[in-house]
Amino acid sequence: MLLFAPLGARTWALSNLILGILGAALMVVNIIRAVKRKRDELNGLSGDDIIMYAEELSRDSGRMLTWLVVSSVVGVFGIFFFLVFQDSSHIMVLFDFWSAIHITIFATQLIATWFAFKRGKIEQSEIAEIENRAIA
């Protein structure tokens, strides 16, 4: 296996395949994390408490959802980009011309994921306060 593609040679890059698979795995993990987080946040709350809790979190949840959608769209684009521009019937190399684009796509997906879960976090004191209201 060659490290870099020779100029003008028809190749496909293993690094692009790995980045595509990592992007798909990151999409699945993000969706599971988001669903689990919502389930855990709403667990133990009832009726009016859920409505009050939802109103307090609507802004953060909107940001989280937006960044998750951005991350997922970028991940799907990365997979699509690999399938369209990489022909596995040619010589395999570790990196080629398209590797820089695949790295950029995956980095964008990581940044969107970071923003999704960074901005969606609630302070532990706020959670404790809402749980205390639910118990009372």
HELIX and SHEET records of a PDB file:
HELIX    1   1 LEU A   14  LEU A   42  1                                  29    
HELIX    2   2 GLY A   47  PHE A   85  1                                  39    
HELIX    3   3 SER A   99  ARG A  119  1                                  21    
HELIX    4   4 GLN A  124  ILE A  135  1                                  12    
SHEET    1   A 3 LEU A   2  PHE A   4  0                                        
SHEET    2   A 3 ILE A  91  PHE A  95  1                                        
SHEET    3   A 3 THR A  11  ALA A  13  1                                        
END                                                                             
